[in-house]
């Protein structure tokens, strides 16, 4: 991380509230501002109900703010029609969830290549080669034809990490990526994320309850009552 690295993500005064027919609107985010540069690693922590998942969904353009600005690579997401927004989401954002969301009927290699099929339904040869190289790097080069049911939980999460990286996105968003894993496996996955951030300059935002994972990020933001209360790092 360096001060002259380009800004990947910029949020200015982002608010989110949910409307209700029988009561006042429910505020969830109350003025979030955040600048993330290429190669940054950021943890967002906070109690349940503080708005962490809502924030991550907005960062990933899965939800939109009630008001405020969100720019990804200098592009204002609110200005994009849904079809173009879906393309940005597929090409520029990689998602890692607590539940790996692998398709049970597909092999490891096929699961990794899914984000590359959006254009014409066929993975380019370069993507197939990149998938093989990444899977080899995370220790799954011998598992290309296995299905998720034949893998451990940690192996499934490593497949999910590679799937998030396959389109070389500007930003990786991870939602409790170690939450469903035992301590040893969680530590191994944290090692992988830190290695990718350090060696490949992957920009990473992690929502987590794990203090151990959060302390390995460059910066930690405490989200409380819809606001960033403190930042460390």
N, C-alpha and C positions, 0 to 999 in steps of 0.2 A: 504493500500500500504506500502510495506517495501522493503528496499534495497536488502534483501536476498530472496525475492520472485522470483520464476523462471521467466525467460524471455519468454513471449508468442510470441512476434512479434519483429523482428529486420530487419530494412531496412538500407542498406548502399549504399549511392550515387546512388539513383534511378533516372533515366532519362526516359522520355517518349516523343517521337515525332511522329507525324503522317506524313506519306509520301503523296506527292501530285504529280500528273503526269505533271502538268503545272507550278509548282513553287517550291521554296525551301521547304524542310521539315519544318513542323510547330512544334516548341518545346512547350511542355505543362508543363512538370516537368523537373527541371534543377538541380538535385543533392539533393534529399531528403534523409536524414538520421534520423532514429527514433528508439528508443528502448522502448518497452511497456512491463511492467511486469504484472504478474498475480494480478488482483485486481485494476490495474490502471484505471482511467477514464480520457479520453483525448478528448478535443474539437479541431476541426480544423475549423477556421473561415477565411473569406477573401471575396473579392468582386467577383461578377460573372465573370467567365472567368479566374479565378486565378489558376484553376486546381484541385479544391476540389473534384468534382465528379470523375475525372480521377484517382486521388489518391485513393479514396475509392474503385473504381472498381479494381484497382491493388492490394490493400490490401486484397480484397475478392477473388482474383484470377479470376475475371471475365474478366480481361485484363492483359496483360503482359508488363513489362517494356522494353524499348529499350535496356537499359543496367542497371546494378546494381544488388544487391542481396536482396532477400526477403526470410526470414526464419520464418516459423510458427512452434512453438514448436521444434525449432532446425532443421527443415527439409527445405531444399532449394526447394522452389516451382518450380523454373525454371527447375529442374531436373526431375520432375514428368511427366509421360505420361498423356494424357487428361483424361482417364478413372480413373486413381488414383487421379488426381487433382479434379475431380468431387466428388469423395468419400470424400476427405479431406474437400472440400467446404461444403458438406452436413453434415458431422459429427463434424467438428471443428469450423465452422463459422456460426453465426446466423445473418441474415440480417433483418433490419427494414427500410422500405422505407417511404417517405412522403405519397405516396399512398399505402394503406395497402396491395393491391394485394391479397385479399381474393377471393376464388372461390365462385361465387354467388350461385351455385347449391349445395354447401356443407354446412353442419351445422358448428357451432362454433367448436365443438369437432373434426369433420372431418378435418377442415382447420388446426387446431393445429397439428394434427397427420400426415399431409402430408409428412413432412421431414423424418418420420420414415418408410415410405413405400418403400424406395429405395432398400432395400435388397431383400425382397421377396413379396412385394405388400400387406403385412398384418402387421398392427401395433402390436408389442408385448404387452402382458398384462401389463407389467411394465410401458410401455410408456403411455398406456391408463390411468393408475392410476396416473402417474405423470401429465398428461394433466389435469385430473380432479382436482388434488390438486392445480396446478398452476392457473387454471381458478377460483377456489374458492378463492385463495389468492388475485387475482386482482378484485374480486367482481363480477365475471361472472359465479359463480357456478350454478346459476339458469337459465343460457342462453345456456346450452350445445347443445340443439337441435334447437336453433334459427338459421336462415340464416342471412348473412350480411345485407340484405335489411331491416331486422327487428331491427337492431342495430343503435345506434348513431355513429357519426364519432369517438368519443373518445373511445367507446366500441370496434369498429373495430380495432383501433390502439392497444388497450390492447390485443386483440386476436392476432394481429401480433407480439407483444412483446412475448407472451407465445409461439407462433409458433417458434420464433427465439431461445427460450430457451429449446425447447423440447428435443433436442439431447445432452444437456449439453455441448455446444461448448466451446472451449478455448477462443473465441473472439466474441463479439457482435459488428457489424458495423451498425450504424444508420445514414441514409441520410435524413436530415431535418425532423426528426420524429414528430416535433410539427408544421411544416410549414403550414399544412392545417387545423389546429385546432384553435378554439377561445381561448382567453387568459386563461380562467378558466380551460378548458379542457387540454390545453397545459401544464399548471402548474401541473395538476394532473398527466399527463404522465411523466413530468420531475421528480416529486416526486417518481413515481414508478421506473424509471431508477436509480435514486440516491439510493433508498432503496435496489434494487437488487445488485447494485455495493457495497454498504456498508455491507449489511447483508450476501449476498451469495458470495461475493468476485468475482463477475462477471466482467471480463475485458471488457471495453467499450470504443469505439471510435465513436465520434459523429461529423458529418459534419453539421454545422448549421449557419444560419444567425442570430439566436437569441442570443443576448448578455446575456439575463437572463439565458438561458440554459447553455451557455458556462461557465459562472462564477460559476456554480455548479459543474463543473468538476475539477479534481485535477490540470490539466495542460491545458493551451490553447495555441495552435500554430497558428500564423498568417501566412497564405499562400498568397504570393504576387508574381506575375510574375513567378510562378512555383518554388518558393523557400520559405523556412520557414524564415520569416523576424524577428519575435520575438517569444518568448515563455514566458508565465507567469504562476505562480503557483508553 
